Amino acid sequence: MFKPILEVTHLRIGIIGFGRFGSALSGLIREAGVAMRAWDPAASIPEELRAEDPAALAQWADLIVLAVPIPLTKAVLIGLRPHLESRHIVIDVGSVKTVPCALLDRILGDAIPHVGTHPLFGPLSLARADPLQTVLCPSPRHPEATNRVRALFESLGSEVIEVTPEAHDRVMAHTHATAFFLAKGLLDMGVEETPFAPASFRALSAVIETVRADAGHLFLAIQNENPYASEARAGLISALQGIHERLKAPQDQTAPSAMNLPDLGAASPALREVREVIDVLDQELVEALRRRSQLSARAGEAKRVLGAPVRDPAREAELLKTRRNWATAAGLDADEVEAFFKSILRMSRRTQARPSPKP
């Protein structure tokens, strides 16, 4: 495990851009006990967090986060450059890295430490307590800055992965960009989840909802700013067209399928399929419990700030009553479901009683 070379609680972080991601990141930073301020010419920023202008923000901050749309990165960097000193670290948080990292290198050079970053989380991920991951694209000129930025994101509870800007964008083109492209196509077709949608559609439905929740400029940035996205989209279209043509062709029902789909096998395929689905569901349950535990830790911290006790009998009684009603409506044994949630509440109380680890 990397040992931070500085106490991140001593950092002062300035955020330029207080949109959906900038405001969400500020909440995460403050939860970690790190001081921050922000500037945005249009967004509403709480008075105690608002910097007067970029110059004032740079004078106060040690690390500056550019949380602006990718097309604005160059102009923001040029405007900020006169206010920067060698003590600063500048990072961007865009979902495309090749162009922003080149701009950081060209405008800031050797004089101002900088690191390209892509936090793979946002407001929805934080609300769901999803696992946090952050990609770093270091500049070879500034290894010390990379260590400090790594320490910061790890202190926020994020796993950190280092790759080159080109490797990042190739992966994003074949994952992020193609997933959004496919989901946008389904949206434009009018495809949405219905009460009788099959389980196989649920993952696609989640992607569709993510695309629907994101602003248009993010979708366009993912597709247009990534230099490899066009090639990835063309590959997806070609693959889908090939499948379409093979499905249209006459099929010899006695020959092996041309689709190369996996075979469940001859040994009780129905039982095997059920067990595989159960394993997936159990994995989802464990992941849901992990996320619930993370939220319980946040609740515990909020209670400590308020001076409130960990246990809230009235809240727990109401929670159990609601879960019993849910169980009855779902055709399940309400007593068994209540016993299950009592175990979860015991786990939650233990989590809330533990003090938050120091960054």
N, C-alpha and C positions, 0 to 999 in steps of 0.2 A: 504494500500500500504506500502511495506517495505521501511523504511527510511535508506539509506546507512549509515554505520557506519564510512565511510571514503570517502573523495572526490576521486572518481575514476580517476580524471584527475591528481592526485598526484601519481598514480601507474606508475611503469615502467614495461612493459611486455616484456618478452623474449619468442620467439617462436623457438622451436627446430623442424625443418622440414618445408621446404618452398615449398611444393608441391601445388597441386590445392587448398586444403583446407587452408593450412597455409598461402598462399599468399592472398587468399580471406579474411581470418580472419584479416590479417594485414591491409587490406584496410578499413575494418569496424572499426577497433580499431583507426586508424588514423583519420577517419571521426569524431569519437567521441572526438578527441582532446587528446587522451592518447598516451604517448610516448611508442614506441616499437622498438625492435631490433630482429634480427633473425640469426640463424645459421643453415646451411645445408651443408654437405660436397660435395653435387653434384649440387644443384639447383643454379640458378643465382639469386642473391639478390642485390638490389640497394646498391651502396657503402655506402650511408648515413644510411642505416638500417642494415648493415652487422656487426655481431660480429666476432671477430677474432677466437674464439673457444668457446666450452661450458663453460669453466672456466671463460672466460671474460664475457660471457653472464650472468652467475650466479652472478658474482661480481656486474654487473650493475643493474640487474633486481630485482624486488620485487616478481613478479608472473611469473612462468615459465609454458608455454603451451607445452605439448608433442603432436605434430601433426605428429606423425610417424605411419607407419603401425603397427597394433596390435602385430604381431609376433616379432617386434623389441622393444617393450615397456620394456621388462625386461633388455635387454642389455643396452639400453639408460639410464634407471634409475640407474643401477649399475655404469655406467660410470659417471653419473652426481652427484651421492650421495656424494663423497668427497668434492664437491664444494658448498654444500647446508648448510644453517644455519637456525636457528629457525625463522628468520625473513621472510623466503621465504614461498610462497604457490606454490604448484605444482599441475597442473591439466592435465588430459589427455582428448582427444576429440574423442575417438573411438566410433564406432557404436555398440560395444559390451562392457558390463560393468563388468560382473562377474569376469573374469580373470584379467583385468587391475586394478580393485579396490583392489583385493586380493594382487596384486603385489605392489601397492602403500602402502597398510597397512604393508606388510611384509618387504619391503625395507626401507621405510621412517618411519614407526612406529609412536611413540609418538613425536619423535624429530622434524620432519619436517611436518608442516601442509599440507594437501592434500585433494583434492576433485575429484571424478570421474564426468565427464560431457559428455554429448552427444548433441552438437548443431544439431538440426534437420534442418539444412540448409547447403547450399554449394554454389559454384560459380553460378550455374544455378538459385537457389532460389534468391540470391542477385541480379542477373541481371534482374530477373522478378519482383523484389520488393515484393516477397511473404512475408506473415506474418512470423516472426521469432519466433521459440520456442527452448528452451534449457532444457534438462533434467539434473538435478543434482542428483548424488548418493553420499550423504554425508558420511564421516567417523564419527562415533559417538565420536571419539577421538578429533575431531577438529571442533566444532560448529562455532567458530569465523571465521574460514577460509570459511566455507559454506556461512556465511552472506556476507563476502567480495566478494566471487565469484558471489553470487546472485546479489549483487549491480553492479558488473561489467557488467554482461549480460543484466540486466535491463537497464543500461545506454546505451547499444548498441541497445536498442529497442526490446529486446527479452522478450517474456513471459517465465517464469521459472517454472518448475514443479519438485518437489522432490519425488523420489521413491527409493526403495532399488535396488541394482544391479540385484538381481534375478528377481524382478518384471519388471524391465526395459527389461531384456533379454527375458522374456516370452512374453511380448507385442511385442517386435521387431521380435521374431521368427514367430508370427502369423500374422504380418503385413508386415514389411520390408522384411524379409527373404522369405516369401511365395509369395509376390508380385514380387520380383526379380526372384524367381524360376519359376513362371508362365511366366513372360515376357521372360526369357531366353529360356524356352521351345518353346514359340511362335516364337522367333527369329530363333531358330534352325530348326523350321518347315518351315521357309521362309515366315512367315506371317508378312506383313507390311501394313501400311495404303495405300490405293489406292484412286484415285479421287472419287470413288463411295462408299467408306466405310461408313457404317451406323453410326448414332450418338452414338449408344450403344458401338461402338468400340473406341470412342475417348479417354475415360479414360484409356483403355488398351494401346492405342497407346502412350499416354504420359508416361506410365510406361516403355514401350519398349524403347522409346527414352532416358529415364533416364538411363536404363541399358546399352544402347549402348554408352552413353557418359561417363560412369564411367569406371575407369581402372579395369582390371581383378582382381587385388589383392583385390579391395574393394568387388567385388562380392564374391570371395572366403572367405574373412574375415567374411562377413555377414553370409555365410552358414556354414563355418567350425569352426569359433571361438565361435559362440553362442552355448552354451550347449543344448539349447532347439530347435534349428533349424531343426535338423534331425527328431525329433518327429513331428514338425509342417509340414514338407514336407511329411512325411508318412501319416499324417492325411488328407492332401489335396489330395494326390494320391488315398487314400482309398475312399474319398468322390466322387472324379471324376469317379473312377471305378464303384462305386455303381450307380451313375447316368447313366453311360454308359450301365450297365447291365439292368437297368430298362427300358431304351429306346429300347434295343434290344428285350425285352420280348413282347409277344402279348398284345395289348392294347384293353380293352373293351371301346369302344367310348362312351357308355352310362354311364359308371361309373365315379366318380370324378377322376381327374387326380392324379396320384401318385407323381407328381412333386411338389405339394404344392405351386404352383405359385400364387401370389396375383391376385384377381379378381377385375377388375375396377368397377364392380357393374352394375346394370341395368339402373340407372338413367343417360341417355345420356353419356355412357362411352367415346364416341369420344370427346365430349366437355370437360369432366373431364380430359382426357389425354392431350388435347391441353393446358388447363389452367395450369396443373401441369408442363408441359414443359416450358410454358411462365414464370411461377414463378422461375423455375431453371435458365432460361436465364437472367431474371431480376436480380437474385442474382449474377450471373456471371458478369453482367454489373456493379453492385455496387462494387463488389470486384475489377474489372478492374479499376474503377474510384479511388478506394482507393490506388491501386498500382501506378496508374498514378500520384496521388497527392504526394505520397512518392517520386517518381522520380522527380517531380517538385520541391520539397523541396531541393533535392540534387542539382538540376540545379541552384536554387536560391543561395545556398551556394557557388557553383562554380563561379557564376556571381559576388558575393560579393568579393571573393578572387581576381578576375580579375578587379574589379572596373567597371564592365559592368552594364548597366541599366537593370531593370527587363523586360521591354517591348522591343521586337525586331520586329518592323513592317514587315521587309522583310521576316523574318523567319515565322511569322504568316500568311502572305499572301501566301507564298509558301505552307505552311501546309494546309491552306483552299483549295487552288487550287488542291492539291493532293487528299484531302478527297472528293472533288466534283467529281474528275475523278473516284475514287473508287466507289462512289455512283452510278454514271452513268453506270459503268461496271457491277454493281450488280443489275441494274434495279430499283434503288431507286430514289426518288425525290432529286436532287442535292441541291436545295434551302433548303429543310427541313434538310438534313444532314449537310449543312453548318451552319444553325442556331443552330443545336445541338452542333457542335464543337466550335462555338463561345461562347456558354455557358461554355463549358469545358475550353476554353482558359481564360475566366474571372476567373474561379475558380483557374486555374493554376497560374495566375498572383497574385491573393491574397495569395496563398500558398507561392510563391517565395518571396513575399514582407515581409513575417513574418520572423524575425530572428530565427535562430536555437536555440532550448532550450539548456541551459547549462547543461552538464552532472551532 
